[in-house]
Amino acid sequence: MTETKTSQRRDDLAYLAPMAIYMVLVGIGNYWAPLYVPAYFARMLLVPIVLLYFWRHYAPIRWTHLSLGALVGIIGVVQWVGMEKLLQHLFTAAGAHHVPLAGWVPYYGFFTKPLESDFFFDPFSRIHNPAARYAFIAVHWAGATLVVPVMEELFWRDYLWRNIYAPANFKMAAIGDWDWMTVVVVALAFCLVHPWWITAIVWALLIAWLLIHTRSLGACIVAHGVTNFLLAMYVLIYRDWVLW
């Protein structure tokens, strides 16, 4: 019995540790501006190391339906950018002048940036050394495309999803098992760490459909990676750092 509990705690830690490290470093970087760049490099170094260390504790990832995952990722970036621009326009036009969505929709992303644009990190104005600037952009882009999707899908659509579906022992649930409570709670939890939370809920529901339809965490990782890759491309082209 003791060995079983110890094993369960290790399994929990395997899923919780990468997300905890990531979110703590996000908080440090967002609330102490001089530490933003070193905190970002730190999380892109530490999170992959922790993921690799605990890799044997994760459920095997099915790498199926990858084309559908890529298509959903493309739809996801159109939804994310298009919906956010529409919401900003509608709520700003309705009277929220200083902060998009202010006065209409509460903001409660504890670990994320305040919504005022001055707080969003523009590497072209904040990093004066060109080599350091482009190194940061490259690491940011690669991290958002390769590291974050693996970490987040393991946490949201594997660990949290199965814990809600089978709270006594999440390993009793298979990837993609679902009920409506699972879908809704995971979407709501996902939005709590994204300042654009209405947009994040819709995106999370889109990925929930993909998981239920395919039962493939690999497809969800690909969708997440494609969305993040294209979102970074959009941000760099249009210098829309609010979405960075």
C-alpha positions in Angstrom: 0.0 0.0 0.0 2.8 2.4 0.9 4.6 1.7 -2.4 1.4 2.3 -4.3 0.9 5.7 -2.6 4.5 6.6 -3.2 4.1 5.7 -6.9 0.9 7.8 -7.1 2.6 10.8 -5.6 5.5 10.4 -8.1 3.0 10.3 -10.9 1.3 13.4 -9.6 4.6 15.2 -9.3 5.6 14.3 -12.8 2.6 16.2 -14.2 2.6 19.0 -11.6 6.3 19.9 -11.4 6.8 21.1 -15.0 3.7 23.3 -14.9 4.5 24.6 -11.4 8.1 25.6 -12.5 6.7 27.2 -15.6 4.1 29.2 -13.9 6.4 30.4 -11.1 8.9 31.7 -13.7 6.1 33.3 -15.7 5.0 35.1 -12.6 8.6 36.2 -11.8 9.1 37.5 -15.3 5.8 39.3 -15.6 5.9 41.1 -12.2 9.6 41.9 -12.1 10.3 43.4 -15.6 14.2 43.2 -15.4 13.9 39.5 -14.9 11.6 38.8 -17.8 14.2 37.6 -20.2 16.3 35.5 -17.8 13.1 34.0 -16.4 12.0 33.1 -19.9 15.3 31.4 -20.7 15.1 29.6 -17.3 11.7 28.1 -18.0 12.6 27.0 -21.5 15.7 25.3 -20.0 14.2 23.8 -16.9 10.8 22.6 -18.1 12.2 20.3 -20.8 14.7 18.9 -18.3 11.9 18.1 -15.8 9.7 16.6 -18.6 12.5 14.3 -19.7 13.3 13.3 -16.1 9.7 12.3 -15.5 8.9 11.0 -19.0 8.4 7.3 -17.9 5.6 8.4 -15.6 3.5 9.8 -18.4 0.8 7.9 -20.2 2.1 6.8 -23.7 1.3 9.4 -26.2 -0.6 8.3 -29.3 0.8 10.1 -32.4 -2.2 9.6 -34.6 -4.5 12.0 -36.5 -1.6 14.5 -36.8 -3.0 16.0 -40.0 -6.3 16.7 -38.3 -4.3 18.1 -35.4 -2.4 20.5 -37.7 -5.7 21.6 -39.3 -7.2 22.3 -35.9 -4.1 24.3 -35.0 -4.6 26.5 -38.1 -8.3 27.0 -37.2 -7.2 27.7 -33.7 -4.9 30.6 -34.6 -7.6 32.1 -36.8 -10.0 31.8 -33.9 -7.6 33.1 -31.4 -6.5 36.2 -33.3 -9.8 36.9 -35.0 -11.9 36.5 -31.8 -9.5 38.6 -29.7 -9.4 41.4 -32.2 -13.2 41.3 -32.4 -13.6 41.3 -28.7 -11.2 44.2 -28.2 -13.0 46.2 -30.9 -16.4 45.5 -29.5 -15.6 46.2 -25.8 -13.4 49.2 -26.6 -16.1 50.7 -28.7 -18.6 50.1 -25.9 -16.6 52.3 -23.6 -13.6 50.4 -22.3 -11.0 52.9 -23.5 -7.8 52.3 -21.4 -7.9 48.6 -20.9 -9.5 46.2 -23.5 -12.5 44.5 -21.9 -12.4 46.7 -18.8 -15.7 47.3 -17.2 -17.3 44.4 -19.1 -15.3 41.3 -18.4 -13.3 40.6 -15.2 -9.6 39.9 -15.5 -8.3 37.3 -13.1 -5.2 35.7 -14.6 -3.0 35.7 -11.5 0.2 34.5 -13.2 -0.3 36.5 -16.4 0.4 40.0 -17.4 -1.9 42.9 -16.6 -3.9 43.9 -19.7 -2.4 47.4 -20.1 -0.2 47.3 -23.3 2.8 48.8 -21.5 3.3 45.6 -19.6 3.6 43.4 -22.7 7.2 42.7 -23.8 8.4 44.2 -27.0 11.9 42.7 -27.6 12.6 45.4 -30.2 12.3 48.2 -27.7 13.4 46.3 -24.6 16.5 44.4 -25.9 19.0 46.7 -27.5 21.6 44.2 -28.5 20.6 42.7 -31.8 22.1 39.3 -31.2 20.5 39.0 -27.8 17.2 40.2 -29.2 17.0 37.6 -32.0 18.3 34.9 -29.6 15.4 35.7 -27.3 12.9 35.7 -30.2 14.2 32.4 -31.5 14.0 30.8 -28.0 10.6 32.3 -27.4 9.3 31.0 -30.8 10.8 27.5 -30.4 9.6 27.2 -26.8 6.1 28.2 -27.6 6.1 25.7 -30.5 7.9 22.7 -29.0 8.0 22.9 -25.2 4.8 24.6 -24.2 2.5 22.3 -26.2 4.0 19.1 -24.7 3.9 20.5 -21.1 0.4 22.0 -21.3 -1.3 19.1 -23.1 0.2 16.6 -20.6 -1.1 18.7 -17.8 -4.5 19.9 -19.2 -5.7 17.1 -21.5 -3.9 14.2 -19.8 -3.5 14.8 -16.0 -6.3 17.3 -15.1 -8.7 15.8 -17.6 -8.4 12.3 -16.3 -8.4 13.5 -12.7 -11.7 15.1 -13.1 -13.2 12.1 -15.0 -11.8 9.6 -12.4 -10.9 11.5 -9.2 -10.2 8.4 -7.2 -7.4 7.3 -9.5 -6.8 9.2 -12.7 -5.1 6.2 -14.2 -8.4 4.4 -14.3 -9.4 6.8 -17.1 -8.1 6.5 -20.7 -7.0 9.5 -22.8 -10.1 11.0 -24.3 -12.7 9.6 -21.8 -15.1 12.4 -21.1 -18.2 13.8 -19.7 -19.5 17.4 -19.9 -18.1 18.3 -16.4 -14.6 17.3 -17.6 -14.8 19.4 -20.7 -16.2 22.4 -19.0 -13.8 22.3 -15.9 -10.7 21.9 -18.0 -11.7 24.7 -20.3 -12.4 27.0 -17.3 -9.1 26.0 -15.6 -7.2 26.6 -18.9 -8.6 30.1 -19.2 -7.4 31.1 -15.7 -3.8 31.3 -16.9 -4.6 33.3 -20.0 -5.4 37.0 -19.8 -7.6 36.7 -22.9 -9.8 34.2 -21.1 -12.9 34.3 -23.3 -10.8 33.5 -26.3 -8.9 30.8 -24.3 -12.2 29.0 -23.4 -13.2 28.7 -27.0 -9.8 27.4 -28.0 -9.8 24.9 -25.2 -13.2 23.6 -26.3 -11.8 23.2 -29.8 -8.9 21.1 -28.5 -11.4 19.2 -26.3 -13.3 18.2 -29.4 -10.1 17.1 -31.0 -9.1 14.9 -28.0 -12.6 13.3 -27.8 -12.8 12.7 -31.5 -9.3 11.2 -31.9 -8.3 10.1 -28.4 -4.8 11.2 -29.5 -2.8 13.4 -27.2 -0.3 13.7 -30.0 -2.9 15.3 -32.2 -3.6 17.8 -29.4 0.1 18.5 -29.0 0.5 19.1 -32.8 -2.6 21.4 -32.8 -1.2 23.4 -29.9 2.2 23.7 -31.5 0.8 24.8 -34.8 -1.4 27.4 -33.2 1.5 28.8 -31.1 3.9 28.7 -34.1 1.5 30.7 -36.3 0.5 33.0 -33.5 4.2 33.9 -32.9 4.5 34.5 -36.7 1.5 36.8 -36.6 2.9 38.7 -33.6 6.3 39.2 -35.2 4.9 40.4 -38.5 2.4 42.8 -37.0 4.3 43.6 -33.8 1.1 42.8 -31.8 2.9 42.1 -28.6 -0.3 41.9 -26.6 -0.8 38.4 -28.0 2.9 37.4 -27.6 
